[in-house]
Amino acid sequence: MKKVGLLVVGLLAVLSLSMVNAAKFSDVPPGHWAEEAVYKLADQGIILGFPDGTYRGNEFLTRYQAALLIYRLMERLRSELKAGVDKETVAALRNAVQELAAELASLGVRVSALEDNAATKGDVAKLQAAIEELKKMKPAGMDMAALKDLQAKVEAAAVAADTAKAQAEAAMAKAEAAMAAADSAKGLAGANADSIKALNELAVMLNQDVLGLQDRVAALEKEVVALKNAQPKGFAKASDLKALTEYVQALSGDVAGLAGKVNEIEGKVGTLERNGLTISGSLGLTYTSIDASGFTAYDVDRLFTNTFSGSDPDDDGNVVEHADAFNPTAGETTASLSVKFQTQKLTGTSKGEGANTYKDLFQFSLSGSWTNPSSGSSTTPSLTVDAVKTTLNIAEGQMLSAAFGQATNVKFTEYVFDNDANSHGHGIVVTLKPGFLGTTLTGAYGNAAAAPSTDYFYAGRVALSPIKGFSIGASYVKQDSLANAIYGVDASAELGPISLMGEYFSDATAATSYYVKAGVKLGAISLNGNYRNIAASVTPANMAGNDLFVSGKNDAPFAADQSGYGVDASAGLGPFTLKGYYDAYTLTGNNYSAYGVTADVSLGALTLEGYYKAAAQSGTPQASIPGSAPGGSYVSAYGGKLSHDGGSDKALIKGLNFTVSYNTDYVTPQTNLNAYGDFSGKLGPLSVKVLGGYFADLTASTNTVKYGAKVESDPFGLPLKPSVLGGYVARTSSGTGYAETKWFAGIKFNEFLFSPHSTFRATYASYTTAGGLGLAANLNSDADKAFDAGTPYLYNNNVAGTSGTLTGYELSWTYWDLTATYASYMDNSGNYAKAFRLAYTVNF
C-alpha cells in the first residue's frame, strides 16, 4: 500500500508530462516536499518532463496531460498485474486512479478560490479605490495597460470573495481538526486507514494550493513594484500605493503561514502511514436444510457446480471425485469468522536512553478464526488464534521474525522438515538474518500433533550464502516420538554455465540418504546428470515432513527406496528441439532402466512431435515401470503428435485447439489413434464451445466417440436483462457398451429486481450412464471432464456398476454477497431430495 500512496502523492504533484529524459530535473529543488514522489514516478516512466530537462512543477495541468498521465499509470497497472502483484495492491491502485481523476477536475477551482480568498471584501474595496485614484491622476510614466490588468484581477477577486472565503475557512478548519485529532489520539497505531487517507489527501490538496498562491503572489508583488517605480514626482496618492504594497506583503506572509501548516500536517500523515493498523478478514453465515429421506446420495456435483458439494479431503481443488456430504438436515445455522490484524512498519527506539531509533523497525500481524458448530454438536464455540507473526528490521541488512500459533509452517529442505504447506502442529518459528555472510538462522519448537500433546519437537537450521551463486546449509530435528534425530547438510553452487547441488541426510531410523545433481547449459544445449541413494525409510513420519511426497506440495526429486543414476539432455536449433534421457536404478529391490528420445518442430501455433521410449525390468522390456521420481512412470512406446494451440498469437484459427496422436505400446502390444479438439469463441451474441473426440484402440478394435457443445447468450435488451444457457455432451464406447450423457438448460436474469447487483438463475440438468457403467456416489475421475475434449469420458472412467439417471433443478438468487439456493434432485429409483441454503459471505 505504501507504493500506491507514493503514486497518488506524486501524481497530484505533477503539472507537466512531456519529456525525453527521466534523470534529474533542473528545477526540482533538493528537499522539496514532492521530490521523492516526482523521481519515483519518473523511474516508473509515468512522467517524463520537458525536453529542456525541466519538470515545471508549478505549471497547471491540462486535460490532455491528465489523460496521458492516467493512461501511463493504467499501462503500469496492467504490466504489474501480469507479473503477479497482490490483489490488495492492484485494487488500491485502481482506486487511486479514480481518485486522481476527480482530484484533477477540481484542483484548478480550489487554487483560484484559495488565492482569491486571501483578500477580504474590505481589502478588495481598498485596492479598487487605490487603482481608481491612480487612473484619474494618469501620472507621466505610468503603464496604464499594467494598471488596467491589475484592475481586472482585483475585480475578479471581488466576484469570488464570498465563495472562496467559505471554502478556505472550511479547508483550514478541516486541517486544524485533523491535526488536533492526531495529537489527541491514544496512539498513532490506532488511526484507521480512512483517517490516514483523508489526511493524506488534505495535505496534497493544500500543498497544491500553496504552490499556486506563492506563484501568483510573486507575480502580484512584481506588478506593485512596477507601479511604485513608475510613480512621478509629487504623486499625490503615494499613501495608497504604500498601502497596496503592505497588503501584498501581508498576503505573502499568510501564504508562508499556510505552508507551515501544510508541512505540519504532512509530518502527521507520514507518521500515521508508517504506524497504521489495518484489519482484514471474512465473515460467513450459512443456513442449510436438506430433506433426503430415501435418496441415494449420488454425486450431485455432476449436475450443478459445488452448491451442495462434499468436502475436498485431498485438497486438489476438485470435489467431483468425492461423495457429497448429502445428509438429511432439519435446518441448522453455522457461522465462521476469520480476522487478521496487520500493522504497517513501525518506528522503534532502543531501550534505556533511546540512543538508537530505527525507522520501519517493527511489524506484526495476528490472524484468528471462529466457527459456530452445527446444531447438536457438543463442541463449544471458541475463538482460535491461528498465527501471530512479527518482524523486526534490526538494522540495515538485519532482520528477526517470529511466527507462533496453531500452524508451524516452515521448510528446511525438500526432504528434511518440509512443512510449509501442511503444518507440523502447534509451535513457534523464529528466523534471524544477522547481516553477515548471507546467514539465515531458523529455529522451531512445538508439538507434532494436530492438537496439543506431549510429542514435542525442536528443530534448527543454519544457511550461509557468502557469495552470489553459492549456499550451504545444515539442518537438525529432534522429536519425542522418533527414535533418532533427523539431520542433514546441503549445498548448491553456480559457476557460470555449470550448476551443482547435493544433499546428505539421516532419517529417524538412522538410515542415511544422499543425492547430487549437476548441470551445464551452453546456449540452446543443456546437459544434466544425477546420482542418488535414497533409503526406504524416507517417509513423511521419519523426516518430520507433512509435505514430503505430497503431490503439488513437495518437489523432492527422487522417490524412497532407490539408488541409481540418470542423465538428460536437450538441444534446440531454430524451430527444432531434440531431447533425450537415460535412467538406471534399483527401486523396491527391483532393477529398472529406461531411455527415450523426443524430437519436435514448432511452426507458429502448430507443433509436430515424434518420440521413442523404452522401459525394462532386469533387462526385460515392460509396458510400464515405476519412475525414479515420486509418482512418476516410464513406458515403452513410440508415436507422434500434431497439435494446434488456439490461444497462440500465431493461431491459424483463433480459439481452435486440436490434437492428432498415434501411439504404440509395443510390449503389450497396443496401438491407439486419437483425434480431438474444441473451438471456443463468439458467434454474434452467443459464447460457444464445441468439442469432439475420437479415441481408438486399433489393436482391440474398440473406440470411444465424444461430442458436445455449450452456449450462453449475452444479456438481451429486455427488462431484467435475461440471458439463456445450455449444453449437451455425450460419449459412447464400442466393445464395452458404456455410455454417458449430460445435458442442461437454464435462464439467467442479470438484473433481477432491476438491480445490476442482483442475479437469478434457474437450471435443469440430467446425467445418465448406460451399458452397465456405474452411477456411483463418488467417481474416480481426476476432475470434471465433461467438456474436456481430450478425455474419453465425462465423469466415470469405465467403472462398471448400476446404470441410471440423476436429474434435478436448481434455483439460485444472488444479491451482492447474499446467495439463496433451492435444489431438487431425483435419483435412479425415483426418490427425491430437497435442499435449501442461505449463505452470506463478505470480505473486509
KAHU-V485073 format. One record per residue. RES is the residue in one letter. SS is DSSP state (H for helix, E for strand, C for the rest). Layout:
RES,SS ; RES,SS
This chain:
M,C ; K,H ; K,H ; V,H ; G,H ; L,H ; L,H ; V,H ; V,H ; G,H ; L,H ; L,H ; A,H ; V,C ; L,C ; S,C ; L,C ; S,C ; M,C ; V,C ; N,C ; A,C ; A,C ; K,C ; F,C ; S,C ; D,C ; V,C ; P,C ; P,C ; G,C ; H,C ; W,C ; A,C ; E,H ; E,H ; A,H ; V,H ; Y,H ; K,H ; L,H ; A,H ; D,H ; Q,H ; G,C ; I,C ; I,C ; L,C ; G,C ; F,C ; P,C ; D,C ; G,C ; T,C ; Y,C ; R,C ; G,C ; N,C ; E,C ; F,C ; L,C ; T,C ; R,H ; Y,H ; Q,H ; A,H ; A,H ; L,H ; L,H ; I,H ; Y,H ; R,H ; L,H ; M,H ; E,H ; R,H ; L,H ; R,H ; S,H ; E,H ; L,H ; K,H ; A,C ; G,C ; V,C ; D,C ; K,H ; E,H ; T,H ; V,H ; A,H ; A,H ; L,H ; R,H ; N,H ; A,H ; V,H ; Q,H ; E,H ; L,H ; A,H ; A,H ; E,H ; L,H ; A,H ; S,H ; L,H ; G,H ; V,H ; R,H ; V,H ; S,H ; A,H ; L,H ; E,H ; D,H ; N,C ; A,C ; A,C ; T,C ; K,H ; G,H ; D,H ; V,H ; A,H ; K,H ; L,H ; Q,H ; A,H ; A,H ; I,H ; E,H ; E,H ; L,H ; K,H ; K,H ; M,H ; K,C ; P,C ; A,C ; G,C ; M,C ; D,C ; M,H ; A,H ; A,H ; L,H ; K,H ; D,H ; L,H ; Q,H ; A,H ; K,H ; V,H ; E,H ; A,H ; A,H ; A,H ; V,H ; A,H ; A,H ; D,H ; T,H ; A,H ; K,H ; A,H ; Q,H ; A,H ; E,H ; A,H ; A,H ; M,H ; A,H ; K,H ; A,H ; E,H ; A,H ; A,H ; M,H ; A,H ; A,H ; A,H ; D,H ; S,H ; A,C ; K,C ; G,C ; L,H ; A,H ; G,H ; A,C ; N,C ; A,H ; D,H ; S,H ; I,H ; K,H ; A,H ; L,H ; N,H ; E,H ; L,H ; A,H ; V,H ; M,H ; L,H ; N,H ; Q,H ; D,H ; V,H ; L,H ; G,H ; L,H ; Q,H ; D,H ; R,H ; V,H ; A,H ; A,H ; L,H ; E,H ; K,H ; E,H ; V,H ; V,H ; A,H ; L,H ; K,H ; N,H ; A,C ; Q,C ; P,C ; K,C ; G,C ; F,C ; A,C ; K,C ; A,H ; S,H ; D,H ; L,H ; K,H ; A,H ; L,H ; T,H ; E,H ; Y,H ; V,H ; Q,H ; A,H ; L,H ; S,H ; G,H ; D,H ; V,H ; A,H ; G,H ; L,H ; A,H ; G,H ; K,H ; V,H ; N,H ; E,H ; I,H ; E,H ; G,H ; K,H ; V,H ; G,H ; T,H ; L,H ; E,H ; R,H ; N,H ; G,C ; L,E ; T,E ; I,E ; S,E ; G,E ; S,E ; L,E ; G,E ; L,E ; T,E ; Y,E ; T,E ; S,E ; I,E ; D,E ; A,C ; S,C ; G,C ; F,C ; T,C ; A,C ; Y,C ; D,C ; V,H ; D,H ; R,H ; L,C ; F,C ; T,C ; N,C ; T,C ; F,C ; S,C ; G,C ; S,C ; D,C ; P,C ; D,C ; D,C ; D,C ; G,C ; N,C ; V,C ; V,C ; E,C ; H,C ; A,C ; D,C ; A,C ; F,C ; N,C ; P,C ; T,E ; A,E ; G,E ; E,E ; T,E ; T,E ; A,E ; S,E ; L,E ; S,E ; V,E ; K,E ; F,E ; Q,E ; T,E ; Q,C ; K,C ; L,E ; T,E ; G,E ; T,E ; S,C ; K,C ; G,C ; E,C ; G,C ; A,C ; N,C ; T,E ; Y,E ; K,E ; D,E ; L,E ; F,E ; Q,E ; F,E ; S,E ; L,E ; S,E ; G,E ; S,E ; W,E ; T,E ; N,E ; P,C ; S,C ; S,C ; G,C ; S,C ; S,C ; T,C ; T,C ; P,C ; S,E ; L,E ; T,E ; V,E ; D,E ; A,E ; V,E ; K,E ; T,E ; T,E ; L,E ; N,E ; I,E ; A,E ; E,C ; G,C ; Q,E ; M,E ; L,E ; S,E ; A,E ; A,E ; F,E ; G,E ; Q,C ; A,C ; T,C ; N,C ; V,C ; K,E ; F,C ; T,C ; E,C ; Y,C ; V,C ; F,C ; D,E ; N,C ; D,C ; A,C ; N,C ; S,C ; H,C ; G,C ; H,C ; G,E ; I,E ; V,E ; V,E ; T,E ; L,E ; K,E ; P,C ; G,C ; F,C ; L,C ; G,C ; T,C ; T,E ; L,E ; T,E ; G,E ; A,E ; Y,E ; G,E ; N,E ; A,C ; A,C ; A,C ; A,C ; P,C ; S,C ; T,C ; D,C ; Y,E ; F,E ; Y,E ; A,E ; G,E ; R,E ; V,E ; A,E ; L,E ; S,C ; P,C ; I,C ; K,C ; G,C ; F,E ; S,E ; I,E ; G,E ; A,E ; S,E ; Y,E ; V,E ; K,E ; Q,E ; D,C ; S,C ; L,C ; A,C ; N,C ; A,C ; I,E ; Y,E ; G,E ; V,E ; D,E ; A,E ; S,E ; A,E ; E,E ; L,E ; G,C ; P,C ; I,E ; S,E ; L,E ; M,E ; G,E ; E,E ; Y,E ; F,E ; S,E ; D,C ; A,C ; T,C ; A,C ; A,C ; T,E ; S,E ; Y,E ; Y,E ; V,E ; K,E ; A,E ; G,E ; V,E ; K,E ; L,E ; G,C ; A,C ; I,E ; S,E ; L,E ; N,E ; G,E ; N,E ; Y,E ; R,E ; N,E ; I,E ; A,C ; A,C ; S,C ; V,C ; T,C ; P,C ; A,C ; N,C ; M,C ; A,C ; G,C ; N,C ; D,C ; L,C ; F,C ; V,C ; S,C ; G,C ; K,C ; N,C ; D,C ; A,C ; P,C ; F,C ; A,C ; A,C ; D,C ; Q,E ; S,E ; G,E ; Y,E ; G,E ; V,E ; D,E ; A,E ; S,E ; A,E ; G,E ; L,E ; G,C ; P,C ; F,E ; T,E ; L,E ; K,E ; G,E ; Y,E ; Y,E ; D,E ; A,E ; Y,E ; T,E ; L,E ; T,C ; G,C ; N,E ; N,E ; Y,E ; S,E ; A,E ; Y,E ; G,E ; V,E ; T,E ; A,E ; D,E ; V,E ; S,E ; L,E ; G,C ; A,C ; L,E ; T,E ; L,E ; E,E ; G,E ; Y,E ; Y,E ; K,E ; A,E ; A,E ; A,E ; Q,E ; S,C ; G,C ; T,E ; P,E ; Q,C ; A,C ; S,E ; I,E ; P,E ; G,C ; S,C ; A,C ; P,C ; G,C ; G,C ; S,E ; Y,E ; V,E ; S,C ; A,E ; Y,E ; G,E ; G,E ; K,E ; L,E ; S,E ; H,E ; D,C ; G,C ; G,C ; S,C ; D,C ; K,C ; A,C ; L,C ; I,C ; K,C ; G,C ; L,E ; N,E ; F,E ; T,E ; V,E ; S,E ; Y,E ; N,E ; T,E ; D,E ; Y,C ; V,C ; T,C ; P,C ; Q,E ; T,E ; N,E ; L,E ; N,E ; A,E ; Y,E ; G,E ; D,E ; F,E ; S,E ; G,E ; K,E ; L,E ; G,C ; P,C ; L,E ; S,E ; V,E ; K,E ; V,E ; L,E ; G,E ; G,E ; Y,E ; F,E ; A,E ; D,E ; L,C ; T,C ; A,C ; S,C ; T,E ; N,E ; T,E ; V,E ; K,E ; Y,E ; G,E ; A,E ; K,E ; V,E ; E,E ; S,E ; D,C ; P,C ; F,C ; G,C ; L,C ; P,C ; L,C ; K,C ; P,E ; S,E ; V,E ; L,E ; G,E ; G,E ; Y,E ; V,E ; A,E ; R,E ; T,E ; S,E ; S,C ; G,C ; T,C ; G,C ; Y,C ; A,E ; E,E ; T,E ; K,E ; W,E ; F,E ; A,E ; G,E ; I,E ; K,E ; F,E ; N,C ; E,C ; F,H ; L,H ; F,H ; S,C ; P,C ; H,C ; S,E ; T,E ; F,E ; R,E ; A,E ; T,E ; Y,E ; A,E ; S,E ; Y,E ; T,E ; T,E ; A,E ; G,C ; G,C ; L,E ; G,C ; L,C ; A,C ; A,C ; N,C ; L,C ; N,C ; S,C ; D,C ; A,C ; D,C ; K,C ; A,C ; F,C ; D,C ; A,C ; G,C ; T,C ; P,C ; Y,C ; L,C ; Y,C ; N,C ; N,C ; N,C ; V,C ; A,E ; G,C ; T,C ; S,C ; G,E ; T,E ; L,E ; T,E ; G,E ; Y,E ; E,E ; L,E ; S,E ; W,E ; T,E ; Y,E ; W,C ; D,C ; L,E ; T,E ; A,E ; T,E ; Y,E ; A,E ; S,E ; Y,E ; M,E ; D,C ; N,C ; S,C ; G,C ; N,C ; Y,E ; A,E ; K,E ; A,E ; F,E ; R,E ; L,E ; A,E ; Y,E ; T,E ; V,E ; N,E ; F,C
